[in-house]
Amino acid sequence: MKGLQFGFLTLALALSSGGALAETVTVWTFLDPNKSTGRDQALKEIIGSFEKKNPGTTVKVESQVFSELGPKFLMASQIGSAPDVVFINIENLGALVKSGAAADLQSELVSAWPKGAEDDFYMRAAWDAAKSGNARYAVPLFPGTATLFYRKDLFKAAGIDPADLKSWDDLTNAARKLTKDTDGNGTPDIWGLSIPLSVERTGGVTAMLPMIQEGQEQVWQNCKASYDTEAGRRALQVHVDWIQKDKVMSQEAFASNSDDTMEQFIAGRSAMAVGPFARFDATAKAAAWDGAANLGVLPWPTWDGKGSGPQSVTGWFLAASSKSPRKKSAVALIDYMIGPEAARIWSMTGGQVPIRTSVFTDPHFQTPKYEYMRVMQQAWSNWSMVVPTECNNARIDADLNAAVQRVALGSANVSAALKEAEKSYMERQ
């Protein structure tokens, strides 16, 4: 109510003074420009720069709980209280596209760009994730993905060149060399590989998806999963073998979620770990083994060792309310927030991987400090993919992890376990 009163007061003052009508663009985000973390400060810097370039336009940030942003925005749109701009994660893009709550940024924004300008966004799957027909209802801001972390010091000690890990067999062989029983008690103190295989709180972190998607173009068609395929059976068996045959991964993986896996990696209990790429900085700072110098990332291997595997895209996008009375200013803000100038700020101040190819040409990003960003930029550029946003994908990784557990524990064969995962996926649609 106070916001409404303030808006009417601003309008009255502007009209009575005969000056230009000022606009306040409201943004819902999980960030807070009053906080000191990198992305919070980057947002503050970007807003300040935008306001200077657009006199009379003020940006008002209303911080929200990140998990509630999507549903809350859709509800607010129905009752006419939506913000002008919203941060929305990939899990809610499908609902956003169907709702009519978001403005078409293709016609409102992208169509006015010079020819070829959108090619600067190298993550093509992310760029088109919220596209429906010729309309585009959101644009990518913060890319995310599951990735393969590794310890440079342990690789060097074992005589392993990370550039040689081109195939999944190469990775398995390296993991064997890296698995060490240093105290001679019969149980490894350092495992070659660690992957979250819990069926709870896995956070979309899985090596199963890139394995399956490399082998088959259509994994989900019309919101129907196809896991019981040659690619799916091969991927599942490799995961079981890592624990039971190759013995490069602990059985504790069955109870480990994404946080558990990264904690074990930070504590020095594994040489490689699958985790969220967004955890790179925090992992480097927390690791007792000098993470700043020894933490690296690898692109996904492939079955034949040619090229790199498909890099799943997750993360956050920007959308404008279709009902905003300040749509022109809202779209202008989005344009600036994904523009080259802001992309540099998001990266240099906020620690984000630049979303534009052109930003990587800056000498700032050619230093050893940003090697991990360049690795991921190349991996995303080679092959990026997005699970179908129109489907309910909330527990894809949990379904596949459950399949691994069933086979490992002997309660189902590979084919039956994957069919059960397909059934579970369908029941949620």
C-alpha positions as CSV (number, residue, x, y, z in Angstrom):
1,M,0.0,0.0,0.0
2,K,2.9,2.3,0.8
3,G,4.3,1.7,-2.6
4,L,1.0,2.7,-4.2
5,Q,0.8,5.9,-2.2
6,F,4.4,6.7,-3.0
7,G,3.7,6.2,-6.8
8,F,0.7,8.5,-6.7
9,L,2.7,11.1,-4.8
10,T,5.5,11.0,-7.3
11,L,3.0,11.4,-10.2
12,A,1.4,14.4,-8.5
13,L,4.7,16.1,-7.8
14,A,5.9,15.6,-11.4
15,L,2.7,16.9,-12.9
16,S,2.4,19.9,-10.6
17,S,6.0,21.0,-11.2
18,G,5.6,20.8,-15.0
19,G,8.7,18.5,-15.2
20,A,9.1,15.2,-17.1
21,L,7.4,12.2,-15.6
22,A,9.8,10.1,-13.6
23,E,9.5,6.3,-13.7
24,T,10.5,3.8,-11.1
25,V,11.2,0.3,-12.6
26,T,10.7,-2.5,-10.0
27,V,12.9,-5.6,-10.1
28,W,12.3,-8.8,-8.2
29,T,15.5,-10.7,-7.7
30,F,17.2,-13.0,-5.2
31,L,20.1,-10.5,-5.0
32,D,20.4,-7.6,-2.6
33,P,22.5,-4.5,-3.6
34,N,22.9,-3.7,0.1
35,K,25.0,-6.8,0.6
36,S,28.7,-7.2,0.0
37,T,28.9,-10.4,-2.1
38,G,30.1,-10.2,-5.6
39,R,26.9,-10.5,-7.5
40,D,25.0,-8.2,-5.1
41,Q,27.7,-5.5,-5.6
42,A,27.6,-6.1,-9.4
43,L,23.9,-5.5,-9.4
44,K,24.4,-2.2,-7.4
45,E,27.0,-1.1,-9.9
46,I,24.9,-1.9,-12.9
47,I,21.8,-0.2,-11.5
48,G,23.9,3.0,-10.8
49,S,25.3,3.0,-14.3
50,F,21.8,2.4,-15.9
51,E,20.3,5.3,-13.9
52,K,23.0,7.7,-15.0
53,K,22.5,6.7,-18.6
54,N,18.7,7.1,-18.2
55,P,18.0,10.3,-16.3
56,G,14.5,10.2,-14.7
57,T,14.4,6.4,-14.4
58,T,14.9,4.9,-11.0
59,V,15.4,1.2,-10.4
60,K,13.9,-0.3,-7.2
61,V,15.1,-3.7,-6.1
62,E,12.7,-5.9,-4.1
63,S,14.7,-8.9,-2.9
64,Q,12.8,-12.2,-2.8
65,V,13.5,-15.8,-1.7
66,F,15.1,-17.4,-4.7
67,S,12.9,-20.5,-4.7
68,E,9.7,-18.4,-4.6
69,L,10.5,-16.0,-7.4
70,G,8.9,-17.8,-10.3
71,P,5.6,-18.9,-8.7
72,K,5.3,-15.6,-6.9
73,F,5.7,-13.6,-10.1
74,L,3.1,-15.7,-11.9
75,M,0.7,-15.2,-9.1
76,A,1.4,-11.5,-8.9
77,S,0.7,-11.2,-12.6
78,Q,-2.7,-12.7,-12.2
79,I,-3.7,-10.1,-9.6
80,G,-2.0,-7.1,-11.3
81,S,0.8,-6.6,-8.8
82,A,3.8,-8.0,-10.8
83,P,7.1,-6.2,-10.9
84,D,8.3,-4.7,-14.1
85,V,11.4,-7.0,-14.3
86,V,11.9,-10.4,-12.7
87,F,14.8,-12.9,-12.3
88,I,13.5,-16.3,-13.1
89,N,15.3,-19.7,-13.0
90,I,15.2,-22.3,-15.8
91,E,12.9,-24.6,-13.9
92,N,10.1,-22.0,-14.2
93,L,10.6,-21.0,-17.8
94,G,8.0,-23.4,-19.1
95,A,5.3,-22.0,-16.8
96,L,6.3,-18.5,-17.7
97,V,6.0,-19.1,-21.4
98,K,2.5,-20.6,-21.0
99,S,1.2,-18.0,-18.6
100,G,1.2,-14.9,-20.8
101,A,2.8,-13.0,-17.9
102,A,6.0,-12.1,-19.7
103,A,6.5,-9.6,-22.5
104,D,7.8,-10.8,-25.9
105,L,11.4,-9.7,-25.8
106,Q,11.9,-10.7,-29.4
107,S,9.6,-8.0,-30.7
108,E,10.2,-5.6,-27.9
109,L,14.0,-5.8,-27.8
110,V,15.9,-8.2,-30.0
111,S,14.3,-7.3,-33.3
112,A,15.7,-3.8,-32.9
113,W,19.3,-5.0,-32.5
114,P,21.7,-4.9,-35.5
115,K,21.8,-8.0,-37.7
116,G,23.8,-10.8,-36.1
117,A,24.0,-9.1,-32.6
118,E,22.3,-12.0,-30.9
119,D,25.1,-14.4,-32.1
120,D,27.3,-12.9,-29.4
121,F,25.4,-15.1,-27.0
122,Y,27.4,-18.3,-27.4
123,M,25.1,-20.6,-25.3
124,R,22.6,-21.1,-28.0
125,A,20.4,-23.5,-26.0
126,A,20.1,-21.0,-23.2
127,W,19.4,-18.2,-25.7
128,D,16.4,-20.1,-27.1
129,A,15.3,-21.7,-23.8
130,A,12.3,-19.4,-23.4
131,K,11.4,-19.1,-27.1
132,S,8.0,-20.2,-28.4
133,G,7.4,-19.8,-32.1
134,N,8.8,-16.4,-33.0
135,A,8.4,-15.0,-29.5
136,R,11.1,-14.9,-26.8
137,Y,9.8,-14.5,-23.2
138,A,13.1,-14.4,-21.3
139,V,16.8,-14.0,-22.0
140,P,19.8,-15.6,-20.1
141,L,21.7,-13.7,-17.4
142,F,23.6,-16.2,-15.2
143,P,24.6,-19.4,-16.8
144,G,24.9,-22.5,-14.7
145,T,25.8,-26.2,-15.3
146,A,27.0,-29.3,-13.7
147,T,30.7,-29.8,-14.3
148,L,33.6,-32.0,-13.5
149,F,36.0,-30.5,-10.9
150,Y,39.5,-31.9,-10.5
151,R,42.6,-31.3,-8.4
152,K,45.6,-30.2,-10.4
153,D,48.1,-31.2,-7.7
154,L,46.9,-34.8,-7.6
155,F,46.8,-35.0,-11.4
156,K,50.4,-33.8,-11.6
157,A,51.6,-36.2,-8.9
158,A,49.9,-39.1,-10.8
159,G,51.4,-38.0,-14.1
160,I,48.0,-37.3,-15.6
161,D,47.5,-34.6,-18.2
162,P,43.9,-33.3,-17.9
163,A,43.9,-32.7,-21.7
164,D,44.2,-36.4,-22.2
165,L,40.8,-37.2,-20.6
166,K,38.9,-37.1,-23.8
167,S,36.7,-40.3,-23.4
168,W,34.8,-41.8,-20.5
169,D,37.3,-44.7,-20.6
170,D,40.1,-42.1,-20.2
171,L,38.4,-40.7,-17.2
172,T,37.9,-44.2,-15.6
173,N,41.6,-45.0,-16.2
174,A,42.6,-41.7,-14.6
175,A,40.3,-42.3,-11.6
176,R,42.0,-45.7,-11.0
177,K,45.4,-44.0,-10.8
178,L,44.0,-41.3,-8.5
179,T,42.3,-43.7,-6.1
180,K,44.8,-44.1,-3.1
181,D,44.8,-46.1,0.1
182,T,47.5,-44.0,1.9
183,D,47.3,-45.7,5.3
184,G,47.1,-49.3,4.1
185,N,43.9,-50.2,5.9
186,G,42.3,-51.6,2.7
187,T,39.9,-48.6,2.1
188,P,40.9,-45.7,-0.1
189,D,41.5,-42.4,1.6
190,I,41.3,-40.6,-1.7
191,W,38.8,-41.7,-4.3
192,G,39.4,-41.0,-7.9
193,L,35.8,-39.8,-8.5
194,S,32.9,-38.6,-6.5
195,I,29.3,-38.1,-7.9
196,P,26.1,-37.4,-6.0
197,L,23.9,-40.4,-6.4
198,S,21.3,-39.6,-3.7
199,V,17.7,-39.5,-4.6
200,E,17.2,-36.4,-2.6
201,R,18.6,-32.8,-2.9
202,T,20.8,-33.7,-5.9
203,G,20.2,-30.2,-7.4
204,G,20.4,-31.2,-11.0
205,V,24.0,-32.4,-10.7
206,T,24.5,-35.5,-12.7
207,A,26.9,-37.1,-15.2
208,M,24.1,-39.4,-16.5
209,L,22.5,-36.7,-18.7
210,P,25.5,-35.8,-20.8
211,M,26.3,-39.5,-21.3
212,I,22.7,-40.2,-22.4
213,Q,22.3,-37.0,-24.5
214,E,25.5,-37.6,-26.4
215,G,24.2,-40.9,-27.6
216,Q,20.7,-39.9,-28.6
217,E,19.3,-36.6,-29.8
218,Q,15.8,-37.0,-28.4
219,V,15.7,-37.9,-24.7
220,W,12.4,-36.2,-23.9
221,Q,9.8,-35.8,-26.7
222,N,6.4,-34.5,-25.9
223,C,7.3,-34.7,-22.2
224,K,7.9,-38.4,-22.5
225,A,11.3,-39.7,-21.3
226,S,13.4,-42.3,-23.3
227,Y,16.0,-43.7,-21.0
228,D,15.9,-47.4,-21.8
229,T,18.0,-47.0,-24.9
230,E,21.5,-48.1,-25.9
231,A,22.9,-44.7,-24.6
232,G,20.9,-44.9,-21.3
233,R,21.9,-48.5,-20.6
234,R,25.5,-47.8,-21.2
235,A,25.5,-44.7,-19.0
236,L,23.8,-46.5,-16.1
237,Q,26.2,-49.4,-16.3
238,V,29.3,-47.2,-16.2
239,H,28.0,-45.6,-13.0
240,V,27.5,-49.0,-11.4
241,D,30.9,-50.1,-12.6
242,W,32.7,-47.1,-11.1
243,I,31.6,-48.4,-7.6
244,Q,31.5,-52.2,-8.0
245,K,34.0,-53.1,-10.8
246,D,36.5,-50.2,-11.1
247,K,36.3,-49.3,-7.4
248,V,37.1,-45.6,-8.1
249,M,34.0,-44.3,-6.2
250,S,32.8,-44.9,-2.7
251,Q,29.4,-46.6,-2.0
252,E,28.8,-43.5,0.2
253,A,27.8,-41.8,-3.1
254,F,24.4,-43.5,-2.9
255,A,23.6,-41.3,0.2
256,S,25.5,-38.2,-1.0
257,N,23.7,-35.2,-2.4
258,S,25.4,-32.4,-4.2
259,D,26.5,-30.5,-1.0
260,D,27.9,-33.7,0.5
261,T,29.9,-34.5,-2.6
262,M,31.4,-31.0,-2.7
263,E,32.2,-31.1,1.0
264,Q,34.1,-34.4,0.6
265,F,35.9,-33.0,-2.4
266,I,36.9,-29.9,-0.4
267,A,38.1,-32.1,2.5
268,G,40.4,-33.9,0.1
269,R,38.6,-37.2,-0.1
270,S,38.3,-37.3,-3.9
271,A,40.5,-36.2,-6.8
272,M,37.5,-35.5,-9.2
273,A,34.0,-34.5,-8.3
274,V,30.8,-33.7,-10.2
275,G,29.3,-30.5,-8.9
276,P,27.6,-27.2,-9.7
277,F,29.9,-24.9,-11.7
278,A,28.6,-22.0,-9.6
279,R,30.5,-23.5,-6.6
280,F,33.9,-22.9,-8.2
281,D,34.9,-19.8,-6.2
282,A,33.6,-21.1,-2.9
283,T,35.3,-24.4,-3.4
284,A,38.6,-22.8,-4.3
285,K,38.5,-20.6,-1.2
286,A,37.4,-23.4,1.2
287,A,39.7,-26.2,0.0
288,A,42.6,-27.0,2.4
289,W,44.7,-28.2,-0.5
290,D,45.2,-24.6,-1.9
291,G,42.2,-24.5,-4.1
292,A,43.1,-21.2,-5.6
293,A,46.1,-22.9,-7.3
294,N,44.9,-26.4,-7.7
295,L,41.2,-26.4,-8.6
296,G,40.3,-26.9,-12.2
297,V,37.3,-27.9,-14.4
298,L,37.0,-30.3,-17.3
299,P,34.5,-30.5,-20.1
300,W,32.5,-33.6,-20.2
301,P,34.3,-36.5,-22.0
302,T,32.6,-38.4,-24.8
303,W,32.2,-42.1,-25.6
304,D,34.6,-41.9,-28.6
305,G,36.9,-39.2,-27.3
306,K,36.1,-36.8,-30.1
307,G,35.2,-33.3,-29.0
308,S,33.4,-32.6,-25.7
309,G,30.1,-33.8,-24.5
310,P,26.8,-31.8,-24.2
311,Q,26.9,-29.2,-21.5
312,S,23.5,-28.9,-19.7
313,V,22.5,-25.2,-19.2
314,T,20.8,-24.2,-16.0
315,G,20.7,-20.8,-14.2
316,W,18.8,-17.5,-14.2
317,F,17.0,-15.5,-16.9
318,L,15.4,-12.1,-17.1
319,A,11.8,-11.4,-18.1
320,A,9.6,-8.3,-18.3
321,S,6.0,-8.2,-17.2
322,S,3.6,-8.2,-20.2
323,K,1.3,-6.0,-18.1
324,S,3.9,-3.4,-17.0
325,P,2.8,0.2,-17.6
326,R,6.6,0.9,-17.8
327,K,7.4,-1.8,-20.3
328,K,9.7,0.5,-22.4
329,S,11.9,1.3,-19.4
330,A,11.7,-2.4,-18.2
331,V,12.9,-3.6,-21.5
332,A,15.6,-1.0,-21.6
333,L,16.9,-2.2,-18.3
334,I,17.0,-5.8,-19.4
335,D,18.8,-4.7,-22.6
336,Y,21.5,-3.0,-20.4
337,M,21.7,-5.9,-17.9
338,I,22.6,-8.3,-20.7
339,G,24.7,-5.8,-22.7
340,P,28.5,-5.9,-23.1
341,E,29.1,-3.3,-20.4
342,A,27.0,-5.0,-17.8
343,A,28.3,-8.4,-18.8
344,R,31.8,-7.3,-17.9
345,I,30.5,-6.0,-14.5
346,W,28.7,-9.3,-13.8
347,S,32.0,-11.1,-14.5
348,M,34.6,-8.8,-13.0
349,T,32.7,-7.8,-9.9
350,G,30.3,-10.7,-9.7
351,G,32.5,-13.6,-10.7
352,Q,30.0,-14.8,-13.4
353,V,31.1,-16.4,-16.6
354,P,30.5,-13.8,-19.3
355,I,27.4,-14.5,-21.3
356,R,28.9,-12.9,-24.5
357,T,31.7,-14.1,-26.7
358,S,32.9,-10.5,-27.2
359,V,33.6,-10.1,-23.5
360,F,36.1,-12.9,-23.5
361,T,38.3,-10.9,-25.9
362,D,39.0,-8.5,-23.0
363,P,42.6,-9.0,-21.8
364,H,41.2,-9.2,-18.3
365,F,39.8,-12.7,-19.1
366,Q,43.0,-14.0,-20.7
367,T,44.9,-14.3,-17.5
368,P,45.4,-17.7,-15.7
369,K,42.9,-16.7,-13.0
370,Y,40.1,-17.1,-15.5
371,E,41.2,-20.4,-17.1
372,Y,38.2,-22.2,-15.6
373,M,35.8,-19.6,-17.2
374,R,37.5,-20.1,-20.6
375,V,37.2,-23.9,-20.3
376,M,33.4,-23.6,-19.6
377,Q,32.9,-21.0,-22.3
378,Q,34.5,-23.3,-24.9
379,A,32.4,-26.3,-23.6
380,W,29.2,-24.4,-23.8
381,S,30.1,-23.1,-27.2
382,N,30.9,-26.6,-28.5
383,W,27.6,-28.1,-27.3
384,S,25.0,-26.8,-25.0
385,M,21.6,-28.2,-24.3
386,V,18.5,-27.5,-22.1
387,V,16.0,-30.0,-20.9
388,P,12.6,-29.2,-22.3
389,T,11.3,-26.3,-20.3
390,E,7.6,-27.1,-21.0
391,C,7.9,-30.3,-19.0
392,N,8.1,-31.0,-15.3
393,N,11.8,-31.7,-14.8
394,A,12.1,-31.3,-11.1
395,R,13.5,-34.8,-10.3
396,I,15.2,-36.0,-13.5
397,D,18.5,-36.6,-11.7
398,A,16.7,-38.3,-8.7
399,D,15.0,-40.7,-11.1
400,L,18.3,-41.6,-12.8
401,N,20.1,-41.9,-9.5
402,A,17.4,-44.3,-8.2
403,A,17.9,-46.4,-11.3
404,V,21.7,-46.6,-10.6
405,Q,20.9,-47.7,-7.0
406,R,18.4,-50.4,-8.1
407,V,21.0,-52.0,-10.3
408,A,23.8,-51.7,-7.9
409,L,21.8,-53.2,-5.1
410,G,20.5,-56.0,-7.3
411,S,16.8,-55.2,-7.2
412,A,16.5,-54.6,-10.9
413,N,18.4,-55.1,-14.1
414,V,19.6,-52.1,-16.2
415,S,16.6,-52.1,-18.6
416,A,14.0,-52.5,-15.9
417,A,15.6,-49.7,-13.7
418,L,15.5,-47.3,-16.6
419,K,11.9,-48.2,-17.5
420,E,11.0,-47.3,-13.9
421,A,12.8,-44.0,-14.3
422,E,10.7,-43.3,-17.4
423,K,7.5,-44.2,-15.6
424,S,8.4,-41.9,-12.7
425,Y,9.0,-39.0,-15.1
426,M,5.7,-39.5,-16.8
427,E,3.8,-39.6,-13.6
428,R,4.9,-36.1,-12.8
429,Q,3.7,-34.5,-16.1
